[in-house]
Amino acid sequence: MIRRSILTRREALAWAAAFAVIATIICTTHFTSDDPDSELYAGLSARLAQEPASQWVAPQWWGFWERIGVEGPFLEHPAGTFLLPAAVARLGVPAEQSAYVVGGAINIAVVLLIAILVRDVTSRDDARAAMALIQLMPVAFIFRLRANQEYPLLAALLITLVGIDRVRESWGWLTLVAFGLAAGLWIKGAFVIMLLLAAGVWAVINPTRRPGTIGRPIVALAVGVASIGGAMWLYDTWHHAATGLPFWSRYWQRQMSEVTVATPLNNLIEFATHLGFYLSRILWHPAPWSVALLVFLWRHRGSARSWLTARGSTASRGLLFAVAYAALLMLMMSPASRVAERYIFPATHAIAAAGAVIAWRWWPRIRAFTAWLDSRVLVWPATLWLALMLLRLIVGPYLPRIQWN
C-alpha cells in the first residue's frame, strides 16, 4: 500500500525549526511550570541526571514534596518518564529544563502520530487538517508545556496502534507493538491497560480495512503482552540490582492499597457519579470537536447501524473506534474509587481527532478558513504550534490556570 507522506520536506524542516526555537527559549529563560506534578517530575529528572545511570531506575522523592511530608523511594510509577530527560540533561541541556524540552518533542510526536493514523483511516487532507485542529482544544492548552506522563503514555499508545494496524502487512511491525506496550509499562505501570484496550479495539474494528485475517493482530497482541511481562522482569531486575529491593510488589501495594471498586451491582450511585465525571470531561476537554462529533451523530442517527457494525467505509470504522474506545475506557475507569481526568487522556484525543475531521469535512466555514490559512501561512500547522507555544511561554504565567486532576 502506497502512503503519501503527511509532511513535505519543507514542513518537516519547519517542525524541526519550531521545536528548536521553543527548546532554545525554554533553556535560555530557565522556564519552569507552576504545575505541581510538572515541578516534581522535572525536578526528579534533573536530580537523576546527577546519579549514575545504573541508579536511574530507583528515584527518591529527594524532598521535592516536603509540603506533604513524602520521603523515601518514589513508587508512584516506574521511572520511564524520567529516563529520556535525564539522558538529555547529560548531553548538556540544562537539567531543570530537560523534561520540558523532551515534553515539547513528544507533543510534536503525538500530533504527527495522530495525523498518520487519520491519514491511514481517511485521507491525507483530513490528516493535515487534524494536525492543526487538535491543537485547539482545552486539554491541549492544559498540557501545552508540561513535564508529566500523559503525553509520553499517549505517544506509546499511538506507536502501538501504528504497529497493530500494519502488522497485517508485515510481521516486522511486531517490534513496534512490543516497544509501545513495554514503553507504556515503564512510563505508567498499571495504566498500560489503556494501551492494551486501544490495541484490542483497533484490531477488532480494523479502521483502515487492511487486508488479511485478524490472526496477525491477535498474535501481535500476544507478543505485546509477553513484552510487558519481559519489561516487568527487566525493570525489577534492574531495580533489585540498584537497591536490593523489588519494585513491582511495592508498586502494586502502593497503587492498590487505597483503591476500592464500585460496580453497578454493589454501588450504583458511586459508579454513576464517576461515569458522569468522565462524560463531562470527554465533552469539555476535546471541545469544540466533541460537539462537532455529537452534532454529526445526531444528524446521522438514522444511519447509525452502518457504522456501529463497522461494515462501512474506513471513515465510519475510524469513528466507531473513537467512540467505542472512549466508552470502554470510561466504563473501565468508573468503578475505581480513585478518579482523575488524566485517566481518560487518550480517549480525549480519540474523540478530538474524530470530531476535528468531521468538523473539517462537514462545516464549510472551517474548511474555508483552514484553506485560507494554508494559502497564506506557510507550513501553518507547525506555525500554529510555534505560536501557541510562544503564547504559553509569554503570557501563560499571567493567565488563570485551567484545573486538571
C-alpha positions in Angstrom: 0.0 0.0 0.0 1.4 3.4 -1.1 1.0 6.1 1.6 1.6 9.7 0.8 3.7 11.4 3.5 1.7 13.8 5.7 4.7 16.3 5.6 6.7 17.7 2.8 10.4 18.2 3.3 9.8 21.9 3.9 7.2 21.1 6.5 9.4 18.6 8.3 12.1 21.3 8.5 9.6 23.8 9.8 8.5 21.5 12.6 12.2 20.9 13.5 12.8 24.7 13.4 9.8 25.4 15.6 11.0 22.8 18.1 14.5 24.3 18.1 13.1 27.8 18.8 11.0 26.6 21.7 13.7 24.5 23.2 16.1 27.4 23.0 13.7 29.7 24.7 12.9 27.1 27.4 16.6 26.7 28.2 17.7 30.4 28.0 14.8 31.7 30.1 15.1 28.8 32.5 11.4 28.0 32.1 9.7 26.0 34.8 6.0 25.2 35.1 3.8 26.1 38.1 2.0 22.8 37.8 3.0 20.7 40.9 3.3 17.4 39.1 5.5 19.0 36.4 7.7 20.6 39.0 8.1 17.2 40.7 8.8 15.3 37.5 11.2 17.9 36.1 13.0 18.0 39.5 13.3 14.2 39.7 14.6 14.1 36.1 17.2 16.8 36.9 18.2 15.0 40.1 18.5 11.7 38.4 20.9 13.2 35.8 23.4 13.7 38.7 23.2 10.0 39.6 25.0 7.1 37.9 22.8 5.7 35.1 22.6 2.4 37.0 20.6 4.2 39.6 18.1 5.8 37.3 15.6 3.0 37.9 15.2 4.0 41.5 14.5 7.7 42.0 13.8 9.1 45.5 11.4 11.8 46.5 14.5 13.9 47.4 12.4 16.4 49.3 10.6 17.8 46.3 7.2 17.4 48.0 8.3 18.4 51.6 5.0 20.3 52.0 3.2 17.0 52.3 6.0 15.2 54.1 6.7 12.5 51.5 10.1 10.9 51.7 11.9 7.7 50.6 11.7 5.8 47.3 9.4 7.1 44.5 6.9 4.3 44.0 4.1 6.2 42.4 5.0 5.0 38.9 8.0 3.4 37.2 10.8 5.7 36.2 10.3 5.6 32.5 9.1 9.2 32.3 12.4 10.4 33.8 14.9 8.4 31.7 14.9 10.4 28.5 15.0 13.9 30.2 17.9 12.6 32.4 19.7 11.4 29.3 19.1 14.7 27.5 20.4 16.6 30.6 23.6 14.5 30.4 24.0 15.8 26.8 24.2 19.4 28.0 20.6 20.6 28.1 20.0 22.4 31.4 18.9 19.8 33.8 15.9 21.6 35.2 14.6 22.3 31.7 15.3 18.9 30.1 11.9 17.5 31.0 10.2 20.4 29.3 12.3 20.2 26.2 11.5 16.5 25.9 7.9 17.2 26.6 7.8 19.6 23.6 9.3 17.0 21.4 6.8 14.4 22.5 4.0 16.8 22.0 5.0 17.2 18.3 5.4 13.4 18.0 1.8 12.9 19.3 0.4 15.4 16.8 2.2 13.7 13.9 1.3 10.2 15.0 -2.4 11.1 15.2 -2.1 12.6 11.7 -0.5 9.4 10.4 -3.4 7.3 11.8 -6.0 9.7 10.5 -4.4 9.6 7.0 -4.5 5.8 7.0 -8.1 5.8 8.1 -9.4 8.6 5.8 -7.1 10.8 3.7 -4.0 12.9 3.8 -6.1 16.1 3.6 -8.1 15.0 6.7 -4.8 14.3 8.5 -3.3 17.6 7.7 -6.4 19.4 9.0 -6.5 17.3 12.1 -2.8 18.0 12.7 -3.7 21.7 13.3 -7.2 21.5 14.7 -6.4 19.1 17.6 -4.0 21.8 18.9 -7.1 23.9 19.6 -8.9 22.3 22.4 -8.9 22.8 26.2 -6.9 19.7 27.1 -4.1 20.9 24.7 -4.0 24.2 26.4 -3.8 22.5 29.8 -0.9 20.3 28.7 0.8 22.7 26.3 4.1 22.7 28.1 4.3 20.2 31.0 6.7 17.6 32.4 4.4 14.7 33.0 3.4 11.2 31.9 0.3 11.8 29.9 1.9 12.8 26.5 4.6 10.1 26.8 1.9 7.5 27.5 -0.2 8.7 24.6 2.8 8.5 22.3 3.4 4.9 23.4 -0.3 4.2 22.7 -0.2 5.7 19.2 3.0 3.8 18.4 1.2 0.6 19.5 -1.7 1.4 17.2 0.5 2.0 14.2 2.2 -1.3 14.8 -1.1 -3.3 15.4 -2.6 -1.8 12.3 0.4 -2.5 9.9 1.2 -6.0 11.3 -1.4 -7.3 8.9 1.0 -6.4 6.1 4.3 -7.4 7.7 5.4 -9.2 10.8 8.2 -6.6 11.2 5.7 -4.3 12.8 5.6 -6.6 15.8 8.6 -4.7 17.1 6.6 -1.5 17.2 3.8 -3.2 19.2 6.2 -4.7 21.6 8.1 -1.4 22.0 4.9 0.7 22.5 3.5 -1.6 25.2 6.8 -2.1 27.0 7.3 1.7 27.0 3.8 2.2 28.3 4.5 -0.1 31.2 7.8 1.7 32.1 6.0 5.1 31.8 2.9 4.5 33.9 2.8 0.9 35.1 -0.7 -0.4 35.6 -2.1 2.1 33.2 -0.6 0.1 30.3 -4.1 -1.4 30.3 -5.2 1.7 28.4 -2.8 0.7 25.6 -4.0 -2.9 25.5 -7.6 -1.8 25.4 -6.9 0.6 22.5 -4.9 -2.1 20.6 -7.6 -4.7 21.1 -10.4 -2.4 19.9 -8.4 -1.3 16.9 -7.6 -5.0 16.0 -11.3 -5.9 16.1 -12.6 -2.9 14.2 -9.7 -2.6 11.7 -10.4 1.0 10.9 -8.1 1.1 7.9 -9.6 -2.1 6.4 -6.2 -3.6 5.8 -6.5 -7.0 4.1 -5.8 -10.2 6.0 -7.3 -12.0 8.9 -7.4 -10.9 12.5 -4.9 -13.6 13.3 -1.9 -11.4 12.9 -3.2 -8.6 15.2 -4.1 -11.3 17.8 -0.5 -12.7 17.6 0.8 -9.2 17.9 -1.3 -8.6 21.0 0.0 -11.9 22.5 3.6 -10.8 21.7 2.8 -7.4 23.2 1.6 -9.0 26.4 4.7 -11.1 26.5 6.8 -7.9 26.0 5.0 -6.3 29.0 6.0 -9.4 31.1 9.6 -9.1 29.8 9.7 -5.4 30.6 8.4 -6.1 34.1 11.1 -8.7 34.7 13.8 -6.4 33.2 12.7 -3.4 35.3 12.6 -5.5 38.5 16.0 -7.0 37.8 17.5 -3.5 37.2 15.7 -2.1 40.3 16.9 -5.0 42.5 20.5 -4.6 41.3 20.3 -0.9 42.2 18.6 -1.1 45.5 18.5 -4.7 46.7 14.7 -4.5 46.7 11.9 -5.5 44.2 9.9 -2.8 42.6 6.6 -4.2 41.4 5.4 -5.8 44.6 5.8 -2.5 46.4 4.3 -0.6 43.5 1.2 -2.7 43.4 0.7 -2.3 47.1 1.1 1.5 46.8 -1.3 1.7 43.9 -4.0 -0.7 45.0 -4.0 -0.3 48.8 -6.4 2.7 48.8 -8.5 1.7 45.8 -11.9 0.2 46.1 -14.2 -0.9 43.3 -17.8 0.3 42.9 -19.8 -1.6 40.2 -23.4 -1.1 39.2 -24.2 -4.1 41.2 -22.8 -3.1 44.6 -22.7 0.7 44.5 -24.7 2.2 41.6 -24.6 5.8 42.8 -20.8 5.9 43.1 -20.4 4.2 39.7 -22.8 6.6 38.1 -21.1 9.6 39.7 -17.7 8.6 38.4 -19.1 7.9 34.9 -20.8 11.3 34.9 -17.4 12.8 35.9 -15.7 11.2 32.9 -18.6 12.0 30.5 -18.4 15.7 31.4 -14.6 15.7 30.8 -14.9 13.8 27.5 -17.2 16.6 26.3 -15.3 19.5 27.6 -11.6 18.7 27.1 -11.8 17.9 23.3 -14.3 20.8 22.6 -15.3 22.1 20.1 -14.5 18.9 18.3 -16.5 16.7 20.7 -19.5 19.0 20.0 -19.0 18.5 16.2 -18.9 14.8 16.8 -22.2 14.9 18.8 -23.9 17.0 16.2 -22.8 14.7 13.4 -24.0 11.6 15.2 -27.4 13.2 15.9 -27.9 14.3 12.4 -27.0 10.9 11.1 -28.6 8.9 13.8 -30.8 7.1 11.2 -27.8 5.5 9.6 -26.0 4.7 12.8 -26.3 0.9 12.2 -23.9 1.1 9.3 -21.0 2.5 11.4 -22.0 0.6 14.6 -21.5 -2.6 12.7 -18.2 -1.3 11.2 -19.2 -2.6 7.8 -19.0 0.8 6.1 -16.1 2.9 4.9 -12.8 3.3 6.7 -14.1 6.7 7.9 -17.1 5.1 9.7 -14.7 2.5 11.2 -12.5 5.2 12.5 -15.5 6.9 14.0 -16.5 3.6 15.6 -13.0 3.1 17.1 -13.0 6.6 18.6 -16.5 6.2 20.2 -16.0 2.6 21.3 -12.6 3.2 22.8 -13.8 6.3 24.7 -16.8 4.5 26.0 -14.9 1.4 27.1 -12.2 3.4 28.8 -14.7 5.4 30.7 -16.6 2.3 31.8 -13.3 0.6 32.8 -12.2 3.6 34.9 -15.5 4.4 36.5 -15.6 1.5 39.1 -12.4 2.6 40.8 -12.7 4.8 43.9 -9.9 7.0 42.6 -11.0 9.2 39.7 -8.9 11.7 37.7 -9.3 13.5 34.4 -5.9 12.2 33.2 -7.2 8.6 33.3 -9.1 9.3 30.1 -6.5 11.4 28.4 -6.1 9.0 25.4 -9.8 8.8 24.9 -10.0 12.6 24.9 -7.6 12.6 21.9 -9.5 9.9 20.1 -12.7 11.9 20.3 -10.9 15.1 19.3 -9.3 13.6 16.2 -12.7 12.1 15.1 -14.5 15.4 15.8 -11.9 17.6 14.1 -12.1 15.5 10.9 -15.9 15.7 11.0 -15.8 19.5 11.5 -13.4 20.0 8.7 -15.3 17.8 6.3 -18.9 18.9 7.1 -18.7 22.6 8.1 -17.7 24.7 5.1 -16.6 27.7 7.1 -14.0 25.6 8.9 -12.8 24.1 5.7 -12.6 27.5 4.0 -10.8 29.0 7.0 -8.1 26.3 7.0 -7.8 26.6 3.2 -7.3 30.3 3.7 -4.6 29.8 6.3 -2.9 27.1 4.1 -2.7 29.5 1.2 -1.3 32.4 3.3 0.7 30.9 6.1 3.5 28.6 5.1 3.5 25.3 7.0 0.7 26.6 9.1 0.3 23.5 11.5 3.9 24.0 12.6 3.5 27.7 12.7 0.4 27.3 14.8 2.2 25.0 17.2 5.0 27.6 17.5 2.6 30.5 18.1 0.7 28.6 20.7 3.9 27.6 22.5 5.2 31.2 22.4 1.8 32.3 23.8 2.2 29.8 26.6 5.7 30.9 27.4 5.0 34.6 27.3 1.5 35.1 28.8 0.8 31.7 30.2 2.1 32.6 33.7 -0.4 35.5 33.8 -3.5 33.5 32.7 -5.9 31.7 35.0 -4.9 28.1 35.3 -7.3 25.5 33.9 -7.5 22.9 36.6 -6.6 19.3 36.0 -6.6 16.4 38.4 
